[in-house]
Amino acid sequence: MPPMLALPFPVIDPVLLQIGPFAIRWYALAYVAGLIGGWWYARRLAAAEPLWGGRPRPSPEVLDDLLVWAALGVVLGGRIFYVLFYNLPFFIQNPGEIVAVWHGGMSFHGGLFGCALALIVLARRRNLPVLSLADVAAAVAPIGLMLGRVANFINSELWGRVSDAPWAIVFPNGGPLPRHPSQLYESFLEGVVLLVLLAFAIRAGALRRAGLVSGMFGIGYGVARIVSEFFREPDPQLGFLWGGLTMGMLLSVPVILVGAALVLAALRRPAVETPA
């Protein structure tokens, strides 16, 4: 029996709207809202010329293309990484499930890698510095992270470890014991906190140093994800790895290292100053 202090799960139908065979799910809606919200915020950042100090910045047309390219990179990269790193034996036996993204199974680290490749290709096609696009994308990425983790909570998936905390929740498919609502922890740390920190850094002139915002995002996301993994139940097909580590922790280490390299390189460059 769960303890009296355990909170009941606020049951929300994962399907927002069903019209015949066509269903609009909260998870898909979170992706769409994250992309559109990020696109809107990116246009505002790119339009604020004083924030850039004369650095090349993407035009509204480039940001319109970025919306499509980023969506493809996130979906393809997220799915490929999930297949390779999280459940490869299952997909070898069931190759038809690889394309069944509606059954769930995405990796943020893969989405980040796919989005980075899309940024590089788009920047070269438009003769724009890669870091100009990357800094904008990094500044707006927490919006999608925040909404995506809330959708995970609604779907009652990726729940946390067993806990006796007074705010622990009994998830309908997580067994009878209360668990950390780790999806909401991640939504707050990777979404709200990171979005606010990057916004303050941008106001302080971070966009005037190429790669600084991208590097700060990498460090911030990696640290937030590792902290959240201490409360999140590992994927059942993987469990704990060496020394109690999880796959999410391991994949976050290179993200932090790349972010640190970008920050160090950015700080070695002089900040671009707006001409008088």
C-alpha positions, -999 to +999 in steps of 0.1 A: +000+000+000+014+035-009+019+058+021-009+083+029+012+112+019+016+100-017-002+122-043-026+106-068-016+110-104-036+137-121-050+115-149-050+134-182-058+117-214-026+116-236-049+122-266-061+158-266-085+153-296-096+123-315-114+126-349-119+092-364-084+075-368-067+109-365-055+117-330-038+149-316-016+138-287-002+161-260+033+147-268+031+158-305+015+191-295+045+197-272+069+193-301+049+216-323+044+242-296+081+241-287+092+246-323+067+274-329+075+291-295+113+288-302+108+302-337+090+332-323+116+339-296+144+333-322+130+360-345+128+385-316+164+378-306+176+381-342+157+414-346+174+429-315+205+443-333+221+458-301+223+423-286+246+412-314+271+441-314+275+439-351+279+401-354+263+385-384+228+374-374+202+353-391+175+369-412+138+362-406+139+340-438+167+319-425+149+314-392+118+303-411+140+276-428+156+268-395+122+258-381+119+231-407+155+219-406+156+218-368+124+198-367+138+172-391+171+171-372+154+167-338+131+139-350+156+119-370+185+123-346+163+117-316+150+085-330+183+071-343+200+077-310+172+060-291+174+030-314+212+027-311+218+035-275+186+027-256+170-004-272+190-018-301+183-055-294+146-049-296+148-030-329+171-056-344+143-081-338+116-057-348+130-034-375+095-023-385+092-005-352+121+018-360+099+042-379+070+039-354+078+071-336+042+074-324+049+044-300+074+066-282+112+065-279+132+096-285+166+107-272+173+143-265+210+138-270+203+124-305+179+153-312+207+177-302+231+160-325+207+159-354+198+196-349+235+205-348+240+188-382+210+206-396+223+239-384+257+233-401+241+224-434+217+253-433+244+278-423+266+267-452+238+269-477+230+305-466+267+316-461+261+324-425+285+316-396+274+284-380+277+298-345+253+326-353+226+301-359+237+278-331+236+306-305+200+314-315+190+278-314+206+272-281+188+303-266+154+290-276+159+252-271+148+252-234+113+261-245+109+227-262+126+209-233+102+224-208+071+215-228+084+180-238+090+170-202+055+181-192+041+159-220+062+130-206+044+136-173+010+136-189+019+103-207+029+088-173+063+079-188+099+084-178+089+086-141+112+088-112+127+065-086+107+053-056+105+080-030+089+088+003+088+126-004+055+142+004+051+152-032+058+117-046+032+104-070+018+070-077+020+067-115-007+044-131+019+023-149+048+027-124+037+002-098+020+007-065+048+027-049+051+065-050+078+080-072+096+112-079+078+133-106+112+135-123+097+147-156+086+179-138+121+183-122+136+181-157+110+205-171+120+230-144+158+226-146+163+220-183+135+243-193+126+271-170+160+276-152+181+272-183+159+295-203+161+323-177+198+319-172+205+322-209+182+352-212+201+370-185+234+361-202+221+374-235+210+407-219+246+409-205+261+407-240+266+369-245+255+371-281+285+394-288+308+365-284+303+337-310+296+304-294+292+316-258+254+310-257+258+276-273+285+266-249+265+278-219+235+258-231+256+226-234+270+230-199+237+239-184+217+212-200+243+185-192+245+194-156+207+197-153+202+163-169+228+146-147+212+160-116+178+149-128+190+114-135+196+109-098+158+111-094+148+094-126+142+056-130+166+042-156+151+027-187+141-009-178+159-024-208+192-007-197+190-003-159+220+011-141+254+010-158+288+011-142+289+024-107+252+034-107+255+056-138+227+058-163+228+062-201+215+097-197+244+106-175+270+092-199+256+109-229+255+142-211+293+142-204+303+149-240+277+176-242+292+194-212+327+190-226+318+205-260+299+233-242+330+240-220+352+241-251+328+266-268+327+288-237+365+289-234+370+297-271+343+324-269+359+340-239+393+342-256+378+362-284+372+399-278+335+409-275+321+426-306+312+462-299+284+480-316+298+508-338+291+543-325 
